[in-house]
Amino acid sequence: MGADNESVVTDFILLGLSNHPRVKIVLFVLFSLLYLITLVGNGLLILLTTMDPRLHTPMYFFLSNLSFLDICYTTSTMPQMLVHCFSARPSISFGSCFAQMYISLYLGTTECLLLAAMAYDRWVAICNPLRYMLIMNKGVCVAIAAVCWGSAFLLTIVPSLAMPVRLCGPNIINHFLCEAVAVLKLVCSDTRNNQIVMFLTSVVTLLLPFGFILVTYTRILAAVLRMHSAENRAKAFSTCGSHITIVALFYGTAMFMYLRPQTKSSANQDKVIAVIYGAVTPMLNPLIYSLRNKDVKQVLRKVAGRKAYS
């Protein structure tokens, strides 16, 4: 009888960030601006690195990958959020929900690995400057990027396959997107094995790359402190500052979300964290790198000047 009374979930209702009409309008305007700035900022960064030979370096190659990734990530979630701001019943189909969840996990995992690759690039540039272009040649950069994107697929497919495909009611997700932790709460069977798989995958995805970044920057700091020129030290710190800021924002929120005990999780807290790493960080990436980077600002002035006189 118990099995007969269970209703199989075919679609989900997303509660979103708020049900208040006026708050929804404010959220629509806010997220529209965030999405627009993300598209324009990251798209412009990709365009500049493609157009100007001065930016044809390993650092900007990885930065272009990061910008492309951020555009894909926000596009997988933001349009739906905007539509749901004016929907009386913000729902998503079962298949679309799991597709969104997988894409979000995949792109988030790729960003973890890509940030670690960027840390390695900075280590080679600062600790082995004379051999930098020899070590980080075009073939090596493409291979590292391919490993990041490919490894992320393998790391993401494991928790996705472990996720039960048969969920029981209620079909209400207390979130604004199909986030893995929120969806897992709808499973009517024992989810301890799923939580263990997700935790172990999060350790591999988050702690190992983050540990690599810490070791890398420890060696970078030691090399910078040995420099005799104050100008070279300032340049090295400026080059790494943008990357450290993004690492702190992304890894800090992601580890708080996925490595804490799920018994201590709060739905509203999870939503705020998801907004930070899913909407705010992708918007800030190009701004942080552009404002702190002399090369990007010079290329931007050059392009703007060329348009002004054309």
C-alpha positions as CSV (number, residue, x, y, z in Angstrom):
1,M,0.0,0.0,0.0
2,G,2.9,2.4,0.8
3,A,4.3,2.0,-2.7
4,D,0.9,2.7,-4.2
5,N,0.5,5.9,-2.3
6,E,3.8,7.2,-3.5
7,S,3.5,9.6,-6.4
8,V,6.4,9.6,-8.9
9,V,7.8,13.1,-9.5
10,T,7.7,14.3,-13.1
11,D,8.3,18.0,-12.5
12,F,9.4,20.3,-9.8
13,I,8.3,23.6,-8.4
14,L,11.1,26.0,-7.5
15,L,10.3,28.3,-4.6
16,G,12.9,30.8,-5.6
17,L,14.3,33.5,-3.5
18,S,11.0,35.2,-2.6
19,N,7.3,35.0,-3.3
20,H,6.6,38.7,-2.7
21,P,5.7,40.4,-6.0
22,R,7.7,43.6,-5.3
23,V,10.7,41.7,-4.2
24,K,10.5,39.6,-7.4
25,I,10.6,42.8,-9.5
26,V,13.7,44.0,-7.6
27,L,15.3,40.5,-8.0
28,F,14.5,40.6,-11.8
29,V,16.2,44.0,-12.2
30,L,19.2,42.9,-10.1
31,F,19.8,39.6,-11.8
32,S,19.2,41.1,-15.2
33,L,22.0,43.6,-14.5
34,L,24.3,40.8,-13.1
35,Y,23.7,38.6,-16.2
36,L,24.2,41.5,-18.6
37,I,27.5,42.6,-16.9
38,T,28.6,38.9,-16.9
39,L,28.0,38.5,-20.6
40,V,29.5,41.8,-21.6
41,G,32.5,41.6,-19.3
42,N,33.5,38.1,-20.0
43,G,32.7,38.4,-23.7
44,L,34.8,41.5,-24.0
45,L,37.7,39.8,-22.2
46,I,37.5,36.9,-24.7
47,L,37.4,39.3,-27.6
48,L,40.4,41.3,-26.4
49,T,42.5,38.3,-25.8
50,T,41.6,37.0,-29.3
51,M,42.2,40.4,-31.1
52,D,45.5,41.6,-29.5
53,P,48.8,39.7,-29.9
54,R,50.0,41.1,-26.6
55,L,47.4,39.0,-24.8
56,H,48.3,35.8,-26.6
57,T,50.0,34.4,-23.5
58,P,49.3,31.4,-21.3
59,M,47.8,33.5,-18.6
60,Y,45.2,35.1,-20.9
61,F,44.6,31.7,-22.6
62,F,43.4,30.3,-19.3
63,L,41.6,33.5,-18.5
64,S,39.6,33.2,-21.7
65,N,38.7,29.6,-20.7
66,L,37.5,30.9,-17.4
67,S,35.4,33.7,-19.1
68,F,33.8,31.2,-21.5
69,L,33.1,28.9,-18.6
70,D,31.4,31.8,-16.6
71,I,29.2,32.7,-19.6
72,C,28.1,29.1,-19.9
73,Y,27.4,28.7,-16.2
74,T,25.3,31.8,-15.8
75,T,23.4,31.1,-19.0
76,S,22.5,27.6,-17.7
77,T,20.7,29.1,-14.7
78,M,20.1,32.9,-15.0
79,P,17.5,33.0,-17.9
80,Q,15.3,30.5,-16.0
81,M,15.6,32.6,-12.8
82,L,14.5,35.7,-14.7
83,V,11.5,33.9,-16.3
84,H,10.5,32.5,-12.9
85,C,10.3,36.0,-11.4
86,F,7.1,36.6,-13.4
87,S,5.7,33.0,-13.2
88,A,2.8,32.2,-11.0
89,R,4.0,28.5,-10.8
90,P,7.7,28.4,-11.4
91,S,8.2,24.8,-12.5
92,I,10.8,22.8,-14.3
93,S,10.5,19.3,-15.8
94,F,12.3,16.3,-14.3
95,G,14.7,16.0,-17.3
96,S,15.5,19.7,-17.4
97,C,16.1,19.8,-13.7
98,F,18.7,17.0,-13.8
99,A,20.3,18.5,-16.9
100,Q,20.7,21.8,-15.1
101,M,22.1,20.1,-12.0
102,Y,24.6,18.1,-14.1
103,I,25.7,21.2,-16.1
104,S,26.1,23.3,-13.0
105,L,28.2,20.6,-11.3
106,Y,30.3,20.0,-14.4
107,L,31.0,23.7,-15.0
108,G,31.7,24.3,-11.3
109,T,34.1,21.4,-11.2
110,T,35.9,22.6,-14.3
111,E,36.3,26.0,-12.7
112,C,37.9,24.4,-9.6
113,L,40.5,22.6,-11.8
114,L,41.0,25.6,-14.1
115,L,41.8,27.9,-11.1
116,A,44.4,25.3,-10.1
117,A,45.9,25.4,-13.6
118,M,46.1,29.2,-13.5
119,A,48.0,28.9,-10.2
120,Y,50.5,26.6,-11.8
121,D,50.9,29.1,-14.6
122,R,51.6,31.9,-12.2
123,W,54.2,29.6,-10.4
124,V,56.1,28.9,-13.6
125,A,56.0,32.6,-14.6
126,I,57.4,33.8,-11.3
127,C,59.7,31.0,-10.2
128,N,61.0,30.0,-13.7
129,P,60.7,33.2,-15.7
130,L,63.5,32.4,-18.2
131,R,61.9,29.0,-19.1
132,Y,58.3,30.2,-18.9
133,M,57.4,30.3,-22.6
134,L,59.3,27.0,-23.1
135,I,57.4,25.2,-20.3
136,M,54.0,26.8,-20.9
137,N,54.0,26.6,-24.7
138,K,50.8,26.5,-26.7
139,G,50.6,22.7,-26.8
140,V,51.0,22.4,-23.0
141,C,48.4,25.1,-22.4
142,V,45.8,23.4,-24.6
143,A,46.6,20.0,-23.0
144,I,46.2,21.4,-19.5
145,A,42.9,23.0,-20.4
146,A,41.7,19.8,-22.1
147,V,42.6,17.8,-18.9
148,C,40.6,20.3,-16.8
149,W,37.5,20.0,-19.0
150,G,37.8,16.3,-19.4
151,S,38.5,15.4,-15.8
152,A,35.6,17.6,-14.7
153,F,33.3,15.4,-16.8
154,L,34.6,12.2,-15.0
155,L,34.3,13.8,-11.6
156,T,30.8,15.0,-12.2
157,I,29.4,11.8,-13.8
158,V,30.0,9.8,-10.6
159,P,27.7,11.7,-8.2
160,S,25.2,12.2,-11.1
161,L,25.0,8.4,-11.6
162,A,24.7,7.8,-7.9
163,M,21.7,10.2,-7.7
164,P,18.4,8.2,-7.5
165,V,16.3,8.8,-10.6
166,R,13.1,7.9,-8.8
167,L,12.0,10.7,-6.5
168,C,8.8,10.8,-4.4
169,G,6.6,13.8,-3.5
170,P,6.5,16.5,-2.5
171,N,7.9,17.9,-5.7
172,I,8.8,21.3,-4.2
173,I,12.5,22.4,-4.3
174,N,13.3,25.2,-1.8
175,H,15.8,26.8,-4.1
176,F,15.9,29.0,-7.2
177,L,17.6,26.3,-9.3
178,C,18.1,22.5,-9.3
179,E,21.0,22.4,-6.9
180,A,22.2,18.9,-6.0
181,V,21.9,19.3,-2.2
182,A,18.3,20.7,-2.5
183,V,17.2,17.9,-5.0
184,L,18.7,15.2,-2.7
185,K,16.3,16.3,0.1
186,L,13.4,15.0,-2.1
187,V,14.6,11.4,-2.2
188,C,12.3,9.2,-0.1
189,S,14.8,6.4,0.4
190,D,18.0,6.4,2.5
191,T,20.4,9.0,1.0
192,R,23.4,8.3,3.2
193,N,25.3,6.5,0.4
194,N,24.6,9.4,-1.9
195,Q,25.8,11.9,0.6
196,I,29.0,9.9,1.1
197,V,29.6,9.8,-2.7
198,M,28.9,13.6,-3.0
199,F,31.2,14.4,0.0
200,L,34.1,12.3,-1.4
201,T,33.7,13.8,-4.8
202,S,33.6,17.3,-3.2
203,V,36.9,16.5,-1.4
204,V,38.6,15.5,-4.6
205,T,37.1,18.4,-6.6
206,L,37.6,21.1,-4.0
207,L,40.2,20.2,-1.4
208,L,42.8,18.7,-3.7
209,P,42.9,21.6,-6.2
210,F,42.7,24.1,-3.3
211,G,45.6,22.3,-1.5
212,F,47.6,22.5,-4.8
213,I,46.9,26.2,-5.0
214,L,48.1,26.8,-1.4
215,V,51.3,24.9,-2.1
216,T,51.8,26.8,-5.3
217,Y,51.4,30.2,-3.7
218,T,53.6,29.2,-0.8
219,R,56.4,28.6,-3.3
220,I,55.5,31.8,-5.1
221,L,55.6,33.8,-1.9
222,A,59.0,32.4,-1.0
223,A,60.3,33.3,-4.5
224,V,58.9,36.8,-4.3
225,L,60.4,37.5,-0.9
226,R,63.8,36.5,-2.4
227,M,63.5,39.2,-5.1
228,H,65.9,42.2,-4.6
229,S,63.8,44.6,-6.6
230,A,60.8,46.2,-4.9
231,E,59.3,46.9,-8.4
232,N,59.5,43.2,-9.3
233,R,57.9,42.2,-6.0
234,A,55.1,44.6,-6.5
235,K,54.5,43.4,-10.1
236,A,54.5,39.7,-8.9
237,F,52.0,40.5,-6.1
238,S,49.8,42.5,-8.5
239,T,49.8,39.6,-11.1
240,C,48.7,37.1,-8.4
241,G,46.3,39.3,-6.6
242,S,43.5,39.0,-9.0
243,H,43.7,35.2,-9.1
244,I,43.9,35.0,-5.3
245,T,40.8,37.1,-5.0
246,I,38.8,34.9,-7.4
247,V,40.1,31.7,-5.6
248,A,39.0,33.0,-2.2
249,L,35.5,33.9,-3.5
250,F,34.8,30.8,-5.4
251,Y,36.5,28.1,-3.2
252,G,35.3,29.8,0.0
253,T,31.6,29.6,-1.0
254,A,31.8,26.2,-2.7
255,M,33.6,24.5,0.3
256,F,31.1,26.1,2.7
257,M,28.3,24.7,0.5
258,Y,29.5,21.2,-0.1
259,L,31.9,20.2,2.7
260,R,29.9,21.2,5.7
261,P,27.6,18.6,7.4
262,Q,24.2,18.6,5.6
263,T,22.4,18.5,9.0
264,K,23.6,22.0,9.6
265,S,22.5,23.4,6.2
266,S,19.9,26.1,5.9
267,A,17.8,26.6,2.8
268,N,18.0,30.4,2.9
269,Q,21.7,30.2,3.6
270,D,22.2,27.8,0.7
271,K,20.4,30.2,-1.7
272,V,22.7,33.2,-0.7
273,I,25.8,31.1,-1.1
274,A,24.5,29.9,-4.5
275,V,24.0,33.5,-5.6
276,I,27.5,34.4,-4.6
277,Y,29.4,31.6,-6.5
278,G,26.8,31.3,-9.3
279,A,26.0,34.9,-10.1
280,V,28.3,37.3,-8.3
281,T,31.7,35.6,-8.9
282,P,31.2,35.2,-12.7
283,M,30.4,38.9,-12.9
284,L,33.4,39.9,-10.8
285,N,35.9,37.8,-12.6
286,P,36.5,40.1,-15.7
287,L,36.1,43.2,-13.5
288,I,38.8,42.1,-11.1
289,Y,41.2,41.0,-13.8
290,S,40.6,44.1,-15.9
291,L,40.9,46.7,-13.1
292,R,44.1,45.1,-11.7
293,N,45.8,44.3,-15.0
294,K,47.7,46.9,-16.9
295,D,47.9,44.9,-20.1
296,V,44.1,44.5,-20.4
297,K,43.5,48.2,-19.7
298,Q,46.0,49.2,-22.3
299,V,44.4,46.9,-24.9
300,L,41.0,48.2,-24.0
301,R,42.1,51.8,-24.4
302,K,43.6,50.9,-27.7
303,V,40.4,49.3,-29.0
304,A,38.3,52.2,-27.6
305,G,40.6,54.8,-29.3
306,R,40.4,52.9,-32.6
307,K,36.6,52.9,-32.5
308,A,36.5,56.6,-31.6
309,Y,38.6,57.6,-34.6
310,S,37.0,55.2,-37.1
